[in-house]
């Protein structure tokens, strides 16, 4: 089945959020939502999420799932806000527990921070399947960028998170704690094994050199032939060398500090301090 896919692009974070709907009914899901956040002031805003909510209500759709491909380091998730407005279950990969263990230590969260994934409604493992209305969906565990990365194969489409970018931009970085370029290579091969006509939807776009417009949809066939990092039969050794050299040149994402603290909690802010206010920590020399 061909899923109806609507993309919402947030230029502030270069994030693409997807609304996919069952073409035979009203069921829908959101993948990788965005909570607007101004780091300088510490203020949040829901305008991006509200645009999606308005679209869903206007189309009279039934939100069943709010899916995360991984714990994002470049934007905050709006999953709890959307769930409060429209319902639906929040899902992520079962290896979220690895991410919570790692960054629970980085941010010195203490024993009150649960590291069992219980902040989410569903933890997906390799091979799990579910439905969005009549649309069949299955889960591929595709780590490398993070240990918890998933690809959701829904109907004729694959939502790959940060594992792949557009063919002219390549692949995501692998130098975060728990990341691995060799593991990323193996994960991409699993995506490449899908039928060539499978639509591939990426989570970010930064405009490759020479391209004037943002883009976020390709196909497995396009990625196999043209991906500048891993396409055209590039060997694992060559990819690992390329990826590690590129990662060494990259700065940390601008919103990594707030994003990790919020997203490892399924989009919830840290609990309030005794004064009733919520604070985010900055670990000095911690990343």
Backbone bond lengths (Angstrom), bond angles and torsions (degrees), N, CA, C in turn:
res aa  C-N    CA-C-N  psi(-1)  N-CA   C-N-CA  omega(-1)  CA-C   N-CA-C  phi
1 X - - - 1.453 - - 1.521 110.01 -
2 X 1.312 116.22 145.90 1.455 121.67 178.01 1.522 109.39 -95.84
3 X 1.326 115.68 117.18 1.454 120.54 178.80 1.528 110.33 -73.10
4 X 1.327 116.59 143.45 1.456 121.20 169.95 1.527 107.93 -80.98
5 X 1.330 117.60 117.98 1.460 121.87 -174.24 1.522 109.35 -118.97
6 X 1.335 115.92 126.37 1.462 122.60 174.15 1.517 107.70 -118.27
7 X 1.315 116.82 128.15 1.461 121.68 -178.28 1.524 110.83 -101.76
8 X 1.317 116.19 139.21 1.461 123.83 174.71 1.526 106.71 -120.71
9 X 1.331 116.92 112.44 1.462 120.74 -174.92 1.522 110.32 -99.12
10 X 1.334 115.76 127.58 1.463 122.04 177.39 1.524 108.24 -104.56
11 X 1.329 116.10 103.11 1.459 120.00 -174.53 1.519 112.30 -67.99
12 X 1.336 117.83 -24.89 1.464 120.08 -179.70 1.521 111.72 -63.28
13 X 1.331 117.17 -32.65 1.465 121.21 -179.76 1.525 112.48 -119.65
14 X 1.328 116.85 2.97 1.471 122.17 -178.35 1.530 111.80 57.52
15 X 1.322 115.37 32.53 1.462 121.18 -177.78 1.523 110.84 -101.84
16 X 1.331 115.72 139.32 1.456 121.35 173.03 1.519 108.22 -108.18
17 X 1.322 116.16 120.09 1.463 122.78 173.12 1.515 107.80 -100.76
18 X 1.323 116.02 138.21 1.461 120.28 -176.57 1.521 111.46 -114.40
19 X 1.315 113.60 136.86 1.454 121.98 167.93 1.524 106.26 -109.92
20 X 1.316 116.97 117.07 1.460 119.21 178.31 1.514 108.80 -118.73
21 X 1.328 114.43 139.22 1.454 120.72 -172.71 1.517 110.48 -129.67
22 X 1.312 114.75 147.57 1.462 122.49 173.53 1.527 107.92 -69.08
23 X 1.324 119.35 119.65 1.471 119.90 -177.54 1.518 113.62 -68.98
24 X 1.332 116.69 -12.27 1.470 120.09 -178.23 1.522 112.86 -99.63
25 X 1.345 117.35 -2.45 1.461 119.20 -176.47 1.510 111.84 -157.02
26 X 1.323 116.16 -147.94 1.467 121.04 -175.55 1.526 113.35 -113.98
27 X 1.309 118.38 -5.38 1.462 120.85 -177.05 1.521 110.85 -67.07
28 X 1.324 116.31 143.98 1.460 120.26 178.87 1.518 110.30 -150.25
29 X 1.328 114.90 169.16 1.457 122.62 176.99 1.521 108.83 -143.51
30 X 1.317 115.44 154.91 1.461 122.95 174.46 1.524 107.66 -114.50
31 X 1.322 116.09 137.12 1.458 120.94 177.31 1.529 109.17 -121.09
32 X 1.338 115.74 123.44 1.470 124.24 173.35 1.528 112.77 61.49
33 X 1.317 115.00 67.87 1.461 121.40 179.54 1.529 111.31 -75.32
34 X 1.331 115.70 164.59 1.464 122.31 -177.09 1.526 110.64 -126.13
35 X 1.336 115.69 129.12 1.459 122.55 167.68 1.524 106.96 -101.35
36 X 1.312 117.42 120.94 1.462 120.74 -179.17 1.525 109.77 -66.96
37 X 1.333 115.52 137.02 1.463 119.92 -175.87 1.517 109.75 -145.62
38 X 1.324 115.97 125.50 1.457 122.01 174.56 1.523 108.03 -99.37
39 X 1.329 115.39 107.41 1.463 120.28 -173.45 1.528 111.67 -63.96
40 X 1.330 116.69 -37.89 1.460 120.02 -175.97 1.525 112.31 -61.66
41 X 1.322 116.11 -38.80 1.466 120.00 -177.91 1.521 112.96 -99.27
42 X 1.336 117.04 -14.41 1.456 120.38 -175.77 1.511 113.31 73.36
43 X 1.342 117.69 20.92 1.461 121.41 -176.26 1.526 111.42 -102.25
44 X 1.314 114.58 138.40 1.456 120.89 175.29 1.525 110.20 -100.00
45 X 1.326 115.15 159.93 1.456 122.06 177.70 1.519 107.86 -147.94
46 X 1.319 117.39 150.83 1.466 120.61 -175.16 1.522 112.65 -113.52
47 X 1.327 117.68 20.86 1.463 118.30 -174.35 1.536 112.24 -63.02
48 X 1.328 117.87 -37.95 1.467 119.45 179.51 1.522 110.77 -66.79
49 X 1.315 116.46 -45.51 1.466 119.97 178.15 1.521 110.74 -65.19
50 X 1.323 117.58 -38.72 1.462 120.46 -178.86 1.527 111.71 -63.88
51 X 1.333 117.22 -33.70 1.463 119.99 177.57 1.526 110.49 -63.55
52 X 1.319 116.55 -39.90 1.466 120.07 177.76 1.522 111.33 -69.28
53 X 1.313 115.63 -42.52 1.466 120.08 179.78 1.524 110.01 -60.96
54 X 1.331 117.03 -43.46 1.466 120.47 178.99 1.521 111.04 -62.18
55 X 1.324 116.52 -40.31 1.470 120.57 178.92 1.523 110.60 -63.29
56 X 1.315 117.06 -44.59 1.462 121.26 -179.19 1.522 110.79 -63.75
57 X 1.316 116.10 -43.25 1.463 119.18 179.46 1.522 111.69 -67.38
58 X 1.327 116.86 -39.63 1.467 120.22 179.50 1.524 111.20 -63.75
59 X 1.318 116.43 -38.08 1.464 120.89 -179.46 1.530 112.16 -85.01
60 X 1.324 116.96 -2.70 1.466 123.18 179.83 1.527 111.64 56.55
61 X 1.325 113.84 47.66 1.453 120.28 178.72 1.523 110.71 -93.88
62 X 1.310 115.00 159.91 1.460 122.98 -179.04 1.523 108.09 -111.51
63 X 1.331 117.02 107.71 1.458 120.84 -177.88 1.523 110.08 -76.30
64 X 1.315 115.78 118.24 1.465 120.93 -178.44 1.523 113.07 -104.41
65 X 1.343 116.62 -33.84 1.455 120.35 -176.10 1.525 111.11 -135.57
66 X 1.322 115.61 143.03 1.462 123.69 169.44 1.526 104.90 -121.46
67 X 1.316 115.97 100.62 1.458 122.07 -168.26 1.525 111.76 -102.57
68 X 1.318 115.40 141.51 1.460 122.29 174.20 1.526 107.81 -115.49
69 X 1.334 116.79 131.93 1.452 118.95 175.75 1.521 111.67 -76.99
70 X 1.344 117.87 -23.63 1.462 122.50 178.66 1.523 108.11 -175.72
71 X 1.315 116.69 179.27 1.469 121.78 173.33 1.522 107.29 -81.36
72 X 1.307 115.90 106.45 1.465 121.33 -174.91 1.525 110.85 -73.44
73 X 1.335 115.20 144.77 1.463 121.58 177.36 1.515 112.60 -108.34
74 X 1.341 117.21 5.98 1.465 119.40 -174.26 1.517 113.48 -128.08
75 X 1.318 117.95 -1.74 1.457 120.75 172.84 1.520 108.92 -158.71
76 X 1.321 115.20 159.36 1.458 121.14 178.01 1.520 109.70 -91.27
77 X 1.316 116.26 143.81 1.462 121.58 178.26 1.531 110.86 -82.08
78 X 1.328 115.01 141.93 1.471 120.99 175.41 1.526 111.45 -101.02
79 X 1.327 117.58 17.18 1.468 120.54 -173.39 1.528 114.13 -54.72
80 X 1.334 119.95 -48.91 1.472 118.22 -178.64 1.527 112.86 -63.43
81 X 1.327 117.13 -37.82 1.463 120.29 179.10 1.526 110.52 -64.04
82 X 1.323 116.73 -45.19 1.464 120.29 179.70 1.523 110.14 -65.24
83 X 1.315 116.94 -42.16 1.462 120.17 179.19 1.525 111.03 -60.73
84 X 1.310 117.17 -39.83 1.462 120.74 178.52 1.519 111.91 -63.96
85 X 1.335 117.09 -32.02 1.456 121.58 -178.93 1.526 112.88 -83.30
86 X 1.342 116.81 -37.54 1.469 120.10 -168.50 1.520 114.69 -128.08
87 X 1.330 118.19 -6.54 1.458 119.44 -175.21 1.519 110.80 83.00
88 X 1.325 115.89 -159.32 1.457 121.30 -177.51 1.517 111.78 94.25
89 X 1.329 115.91 158.72 1.459 122.14 179.50 1.526 109.90 -102.24
90 X 1.332 115.53 141.69 1.461 121.73 178.56 1.521 108.64 -93.97
91 X 1.338 116.26 124.20 1.452 120.82 -178.49 1.516 113.12 -125.39
92 X 1.332 115.71 150.56 1.466 123.19 177.94 1.525 107.43 -155.63
93 X 1.318 117.45 173.15 1.455 121.29 179.99 1.516 112.92 -70.69
94 X 1.327 116.01 148.60 1.466 121.49 -177.04 1.525 112.56 -63.13
95 X 1.326 117.15 -23.29 1.462 119.76 179.51 1.523 112.15 -78.38
96 X 1.320 117.57 10.04 1.461 120.78 169.66 1.523 110.29 -54.68
97 X 1.334 116.95 -28.87 1.464 119.94 -179.64 1.520 111.26 -63.46
98 X 1.341 117.14 -34.10 1.465 120.23 176.38 1.524 110.57 -65.48
99 X 1.340 115.66 -42.63 1.462 120.55 179.72 1.525 110.48 -65.50
100 X 1.321 116.32 -42.04 1.465 120.00 179.63 1.528 111.46 -64.33
101 X 1.320 116.76 -38.52 1.461 120.25 178.32 1.528 110.87 -64.28
102 X 1.328 116.23 -45.03 1.469 120.52 -178.73 1.522 111.36 -64.55
103 X 1.329 116.64 -51.39 1.463 118.71 -172.99 1.520 112.62 -86.47
104 X 1.335 117.67 -15.67 1.454 119.36 168.42 1.518 110.71 -60.81
105 X 1.349 115.58 -36.17 1.466 120.02 176.95 1.525 110.96 -74.38
106 X 1.339 116.61 -43.51 1.470 120.32 -178.52 1.526 110.93 -56.55
107 X 1.354 115.79 -41.06 1.459 120.06 -176.73 1.532 112.57 -98.56
108 X 1.332 116.17 10.21 1.471 121.41 175.81 1.529 111.40 49.23
109 X 1.323 114.99 53.05 1.460 120.03 -172.05 1.528 114.33 -75.34
110 X 1.321 118.21 -20.03 1.454 119.58 178.18 1.515 112.56 79.92
111 X 1.307 115.98 178.35 1.462 121.26 -172.75 1.525 113.23 -73.36
112 X 1.341 117.78 -16.79 1.472 118.94 -179.22 1.529 111.60 -73.09
113 X 1.317 117.50 -18.42 1.461 119.96 177.65 1.524 109.12 -84.24
114 X 1.320 115.83 114.51 1.458 120.93 -177.97 1.525 110.28 -74.80
115 X 1.302 117.11 130.35 1.459 123.18 -178.17 1.530 111.86 -109.21
116 X 1.327 115.51 31.04 1.469 120.75 -176.80 1.526 113.35 -112.87
117 X 1.343 116.44 9.69 1.463 119.86 -179.96 1.516 114.32 75.60
118 X 1.320 117.81 9.03 1.471 120.75 -174.02 1.521 112.95 -70.26
119 X 1.317 118.79 -9.52 1.467 121.53 176.72 1.534 111.13 -71.90
120 X 1.323 116.63 -16.62 1.465 122.68 -178.70 1.527 109.48 -102.91
121 X 1.327 116.47 156.13 1.459 121.11 -179.85 1.522 112.54 -82.95
122 X 1.340 117.34 -27.81 1.463 120.74 -177.94 1.519 109.60 -146.63
123 X 1.316 115.56 130.19 1.455 121.78 174.64 1.520 107.33 -107.40
124 X 1.334 115.96 118.46 1.457 121.45 -175.96 1.522 110.86 -93.12
125 X 1.319 115.42 136.01 1.458 122.16 175.41 1.520 109.59 -111.27
126 X 1.307 116.00 164.26 1.461 122.13 177.42 1.525 110.67 -50.04
127 X 1.334 115.37 129.24 1.459 120.67 176.41 1.509 115.24 87.26
128 X 1.327 117.73 -7.00 1.472 119.26 177.56 1.520 109.91 -62.04
129 X 1.313 115.41 150.05 1.461 120.61 176.79 1.519 109.86 -133.73
130 X 1.317 115.73 154.57 1.459 122.32 177.81 1.512 106.97 -157.32
131 X 1.317 116.98 -179.48 1.460 121.16 179.90 1.524 110.42 -130.45
132 X 1.305 115.53 149.28 1.460 123.23 167.84 1.522 104.77 -116.12
133 X 1.311 115.99 96.03 1.467 119.46 -168.02 1.508 109.10 62.68
134 X 1.333 116.69 -120.94 1.461 121.71 177.78 1.532 112.33 -94.04
135 X 1.326 117.13 -2.76 1.464 120.50 -179.47 1.521 110.68 -76.84
136 X 1.322 118.65 121.68 1.462 119.95 175.36 1.518 110.64 -77.12
137 X 1.317 115.75 140.31 1.460 121.42 178.78 1.522 108.62 -133.72
138 X 1.322 115.95 140.63 1.454 120.53 174.88 1.517 109.36 -138.11
139 X 1.310 114.53 163.72 1.457 121.49 -169.45 1.520 110.42 -116.46
140 X 1.329 116.01 129.92 1.454 122.68 168.78 1.522 108.40 -110.25
141 X 1.307 116.88 128.17 1.472 120.39 173.78 1.514 107.19 -82.17
142 X 1.335 117.00 114.02 1.466 121.52 -173.89 1.535 110.30 -126.20
143 X 1.334 117.56 67.70 1.465 120.65 -178.23 1.516 111.86 -72.98
144 X 1.306 114.54 176.27 1.457 122.61 -179.19 1.515 110.46 136.01
145 X 1.337 115.79 -52.79 1.471 120.51 171.66 1.523 108.39 -70.91
146 X 1.324 117.12 -49.23 1.464 123.94 169.58 1.527 107.66 -139.07
147 X 1.334 118.55 163.93 1.464 119.85 179.16 1.526 113.98 -67.46
148 X 1.329 117.60 -20.10 1.466 120.87 -173.10 1.521 113.82 -102.47
149 X 1.321 118.46 7.70 1.466 120.39 -175.04 1.524 111.80 -63.81
150 X 1.329 114.73 136.90 1.459 122.52 176.33 1.515 110.13 -123.24
151 X 1.333 115.16 153.51 1.458 122.73 163.00 1.511 107.02 -113.87
152 X 1.334 116.63 125.37 1.455 121.61 175.67 1.524 108.26 -95.05
153 X 1.316 116.87 118.48 1.462 121.98 175.92 1.522 106.45 -99.49
154 X 1.332 115.62 108.14 1.461 121.71 -172.25 1.518 108.11 -124.68
155 X 1.309 116.25 113.42 1.454 119.58 -173.93 1.511 109.55 59.55
156 X 1.332 116.35 -124.98 1.464 121.02 -178.81 1.523 112.91 -95.56
157 X 1.323 117.52 14.74 1.459 121.25 -171.59 1.522 111.22 -124.22
158 X 1.339 115.76 146.91 1.454 122.56 174.76 1.519 108.90 -120.16
159 X 1.320 116.16 125.03 1.455 122.48 179.57 1.530 106.20 -104.36
160 X 1.338 115.56 105.75 1.461 121.37 -164.27 1.518 114.35 -98.39
161 X 1.326 118.01 2.76 1.458 119.90 -179.47 1.517 110.92 60.12
162 X 1.348 116.17 -129.74 1.462 121.15 -178.64 1.525 112.49 -99.38
163 X 1.319 118.36 7.78 1.457 119.09 -178.48 1.522 110.67 -65.25
164 X 1.315 117.15 -46.59 1.459 122.82 176.77 1.522 110.24 -120.79
165 X 1.331 115.38 147.02 1.452 121.85 166.38 1.529 107.73 -106.27
166 X 1.315 117.32 -170.19 1.447 119.49 174.81 1.532 109.47 -61.19
167 X 1.336 117.60 152.89 1.468 119.18 -175.64 1.520 114.56 -53.87
168 X 1.337 117.62 -33.28 1.464 119.04 -178.71 1.520 113.33 -82.34
169 X 1.341 117.25 -0.19 1.469 120.81 178.17 1.523 112.49 -115.49
170 X 1.334 118.52 -26.07 1.456 120.69 170.89 1.508 116.14 104.70
171 X 1.322 116.39 -122.07 1.466 122.64 -173.39 1.523 109.59 -133.94
172 X 1.328 115.19 170.26 1.466 120.91 -179.56 1.525 111.09 -84.17
173 X 1.313 114.91 163.02 1.461 121.74 179.20 1.527 110.76 -67.26
174 X 1.324 115.89 157.16 1.462 121.29 -176.34 1.531 111.83 -129.92
175 X 1.337 117.47 19.46 1.462 120.74 -173.10 1.523 113.92 -102.00
176 X 1.323 118.45 6.37 1.455 119.61 173.14 1.534 109.20 -73.00
177 X 1.345 118.32 158.86 1.464 119.63 176.47 1.532 111.03 -53.55
178 X 1.325 115.91 128.61 1.457 120.80 -178.20 1.513 114.14 88.76
179 X 1.333 117.68 -5.82 1.454 121.21 178.78 1.521 111.59 -82.76
180 X 1.336 115.93 161.29 1.461 120.50 -179.63 1.516 109.42 -161.36
181 X 1.333 116.66 125.08 1.462 119.73 178.53 1.518 111.30 -67.45
182 X 1.327 118.09 -36.27 1.465 120.45 178.54 1.522 110.85 -65.90
183 X 1.317 116.54 -40.83 1.466 120.29 177.38 1.522 110.15 -66.81
184 X 1.333 116.89 -39.84 1.459 120.81 176.23 1.528 110.90 -57.57
185 X 1.312 117.02 -43.15 1.468 120.62 -179.68 1.526 110.25 -57.88
186 X 1.329 116.64 -46.57 1.463 120.18 179.92 1.525 111.26 -64.27
187 X 1.319 116.80 -38.15 1.469 119.95 179.25 1.517 111.45 -64.68
188 X 1.326 116.73 -42.35 1.464 119.97 -179.95 1.529 110.61 -63.59
189 X 1.322 117.09 -35.73 1.465 118.97 178.65 1.528 110.93 -61.79
190 X 1.309 117.09 -32.27 1.469 120.73 178.11 1.527 110.45 -68.89
191 X 1.323 115.92 -38.97 1.464 119.01 176.34 1.527 109.71 -67.32
192 X 1.313 116.82 -42.33 1.463 121.35 -179.10 1.536 112.14 -64.43
193 X 1.337 116.79 -19.15 1.464 120.12 179.54 1.530 112.35 -79.18
194 X 1.336 117.42 -9.33 1.460 120.37 175.08 1.530 108.81 -68.41
195 X 1.330 118.05 160.03 1.475 119.53 178.61 1.525 111.78 -54.42
196 X 1.336 116.36 143.21 1.463 121.48 -176.52 1.518 113.58 -55.48
197 X 1.329 117.24 -31.26 1.468 120.30 -176.49 1.525 112.71 -82.58
198 X 1.337 117.99 -3.97 1.457 120.57 178.30 1.525 110.36 -58.47
199 X 1.313 116.90 127.50 1.458 120.60 176.99 1.528 110.01 -73.56
200 X 1.316 116.69 135.12 1.456 122.58 -179.15 1.526 108.54 -113.35
201 X 1.332 115.86 122.16 1.460 121.84 -179.93 1.529 108.95 -113.46
202 X 1.332 115.86 121.39 1.461 121.16 -176.82 1.528 110.30 -96.27
203 X 1.329 115.41 160.76 1.468 119.93 -175.25 1.522 113.26 -89.49
204 X 1.338 117.11 -19.53 1.462 120.48 -178.03 1.517 110.14 -141.39
205 X 1.335 115.08 153.75 1.455 119.66 168.76 1.519 108.85 -144.73
206 X 1.333 115.41 138.52 1.460 121.95 -176.87 1.520 112.78 -122.73
207 X 1.330 117.44 13.33 1.470 122.62 -177.23 1.532 110.43 60.32
208 X 1.299 115.92 100.76 1.464 119.84 175.46 1.521 109.65 -63.19
209 X 1.329 118.12 154.28 1.476 120.56 178.53 1.525 111.29 -53.06
210 X 1.330 115.01 129.92 1.455 120.33 -179.78 1.509 114.76 91.80
211 X 1.347 117.26 -10.31 1.469 120.06 178.15 1.519 108.91 -101.97
212 X 1.324 117.29 129.51 1.466 121.42 -172.39 1.520 113.12 -94.30
213 X 1.322 119.05 -15.69 1.461 121.16 -176.29 1.523 109.95 -121.84
214 X 1.325 114.25 154.30 1.460 119.52 174.47 1.526 109.51 -72.94
215 X 1.320 116.30 149.86 1.460 121.83 179.65 1.524 108.62 -148.56
216 X 1.319 116.52 152.13 1.466 118.94 -177.86 1.532 113.83 -148.23
217 X 1.308 118.86 2.34 1.460 120.37 179.71 1.522 110.45 -122.84
218 X 1.313 115.79 131.34 1.460 122.47 172.83 1.531 106.93 -138.73
219 X 1.315 117.69 -159.25 1.457 122.64 173.79 1.524 109.08 -133.48
220 X 1.314 115.26 163.94 1.464 119.06 175.70 1.528 109.98 -58.04
221 X 1.332 116.81 -41.63 1.459 119.97 178.59 1.517 112.35 -59.81
222 X 1.345 116.96 -42.86 1.470 121.10 177.14 1.531 110.57 -60.23
223 X 1.325 116.23 -45.41 1.462 120.04 -178.04 1.521 111.19 -63.92
224 X 1.309 116.81 -40.78 1.462 120.22 -179.66 1.527 111.60 -63.86
225 X 1.304 115.83 -39.11 1.464 119.64 -176.46 1.523 113.10 -82.39
226 X 1.357 117.22 -38.12 1.463 118.66 -162.65 1.519 115.64 -122.15
227 X 1.340 119.09 -4.84 1.465 117.58 -177.11 1.530 109.59 -62.18
228 X 1.329 116.31 123.04 1.458 120.76 -169.62 1.530 113.27 -71.15
229 X 1.331 117.26 -15.53 1.457 119.43 178.49 1.525 112.65 -99.31
230 X 1.310 116.60 -35.79 1.464 118.29 -166.78 1.522 113.37 -136.64
231 X 1.326 117.68 1.63 1.459 120.96 -179.84 1.519 112.37 -84.51
232 X 1.331 115.00 -178.43 1.469 122.97 176.02 1.518 112.83 56.39
233 X 1.335 116.06 33.35 1.460 119.96 174.25 1.511 115.90 74.58
234 X 1.333 118.91 22.07 1.469 120.75 179.91 1.525 110.22 -57.78
235 X 1.312 117.97 138.25 1.463 122.24 -178.83 1.526 110.64 -74.76
236 X 1.336 115.50 161.27 1.455 119.62 179.44 1.523 110.62 -63.63
237 X 1.325 117.54 -43.32 1.462 119.67 -178.68 1.533 111.45 -60.62
238 X 1.324 116.65 -42.51 1.461 119.98 178.75 1.518 111.00 -65.23
239 X 1.328 116.18 -41.63 1.461 119.37 179.66 1.523 111.02 -63.77
240 X 1.327 116.79 -47.07 1.465 119.93 -178.65 1.526 110.61 -59.24
241 X 1.315 117.24 -43.26 1.472 120.17 179.03 1.523 110.88 -63.19
242 X 1.328 116.88 -44.44 1.463 121.14 178.97 1.520 110.92 -62.47
243 X 1.341 116.06 -46.96 1.455 120.99 -175.03 1.526 110.80 -66.35
244 X 1.312 117.24 -42.44 1.459 119.93 -178.88 1.523 111.51 -67.42
245 X 1.317 117.26 -37.98 1.463 119.98 177.80 1.520 110.70 -65.78
246 X 1.322 116.74 -42.18 1.464 120.06 179.41 1.525 110.84 -66.47
247 X 1.333 117.19 -43.10 1.459 120.22 -178.76 1.521 111.77 -60.77
248 X 1.327 116.38 -35.37 1.469 120.07 -178.98 1.525 112.30 -65.56
249 X 1.330 116.61 -17.47 1.465 120.61 -178.33 1.527 113.00 -97.17
250 X 1.330 117.80 -4.87 1.461 121.29 -172.55 1.529 111.72 -92.52
251 X 1.321 115.91 140.25 1.457 121.11 171.61 1.526 109.21 -79.86
252 X 1.330 116.61 162.41 1.453 120.51 175.69 1.531 110.05 -67.92
253 X 1.336 117.93 145.60 1.463 120.18 176.66 1.533 111.06 -56.64
254 X 1.313 115.69 143.85 1.468 121.38 -174.84 1.524 112.55 -58.73
255 X 1.328 117.66 -35.95 1.463 121.44 -175.47 1.525 113.24 -105.17
256 X 1.334 118.04 20.62 1.458 118.98 -174.55 1.536 112.30 -62.01
257 X 1.333 117.89 -38.88 1.465 120.59 -176.33 1.533 111.64 -63.85
258 X 1.328 119.66 -53.81 1.472 117.99 177.59 1.520 112.78 -69.57
259 X 1.329 117.20 -36.70 1.463 119.55 -174.42 1.519 111.99 -61.30
260 X 1.311 117.52 -47.12 1.460 119.73 -177.05 1.523 111.50 -64.18
261 X 1.332 116.96 -42.01 1.465 119.80 -178.24 1.525 111.83 -63.94
262 X 1.329 116.23 -35.69 1.464 120.95 -178.19 1.524 111.17 -83.36
263 X 1.320 116.95 -46.08 1.460 120.06 -171.88 1.525 113.06 -72.31
264 X 1.322 118.11 -28.57 1.463 118.55 176.45 1.527 111.09 -71.83
265 X 1.340 116.00 -9.62 1.462 122.21 174.67 1.533 111.57 -103.75
266 X 1.318 117.06 21.02 1.473 122.51 -179.89 1.518 111.88 66.21
267 X 1.343 117.03 28.88 1.450 121.01 178.31 1.516 114.42 93.35
268 X 1.315 117.23 -2.05 1.467 120.42 177.57 1.529 110.32 -83.71
269 X 1.317 115.90 146.47 1.449 121.09 174.50 1.533 109.74 -72.91
270 X 1.331 117.72 157.50 1.459 119.40 172.97 1.525 110.71 -57.25
271 X 1.318 117.73 155.02 1.467 119.57 -179.22 1.525 111.31 -62.88
272 X 1.323 117.21 149.69 1.469 120.22 179.92 1.522 112.10 -61.53
273 X 1.321 115.29 150.82 1.458 121.62 173.06 1.539 108.69 -78.56
274 X 1.335 118.33 174.05 1.477 120.34 179.74 1.517 114.99 -54.29
275 X 1.349 116.69 -24.87 1.464 118.12 179.45 1.527 112.60 -82.50
276 X 1.335 116.57 3.16 1.462 120.90 178.05 1.514 114.05 86.99
277 X 1.333 118.41 -3.19 1.458 121.69 -179.07 1.527 110.59 -100.21
278 X 1.328 115.00 154.63 1.460 121.61 178.75 1.517 109.67 -100.94
279 X 1.333 116.07 136.64 1.450 121.55 -178.64 1.525 110.15 -127.74
280 X 1.329 115.36 149.79 1.451 122.13 171.61 1.524 108.27 -110.12
281 X 1.331 115.33 142.15 1.459 120.77 -177.17 1.537 110.56 -94.18
282 X 1.332 114.82 150.65 1.455 121.45 171.48 1.527 107.88 -118.97
283 X 1.325 118.25 104.65 1.455 119.69 179.78 1.530 110.54 -75.64
284 X 1.299 117.89 114.12 1.453 121.45 -176.67 1.536 109.71 -71.47
285 X 1.333 114.38 123.27 1.475 121.32 -177.47 1.525 111.79 58.57
286 X 1.316 115.99 29.57 1.471 119.79 -176.79 1.503 114.61 -94.94
287 X 1.339 117.65 -14.26 1.455 120.73 -179.52 1.540 110.14 -125.11
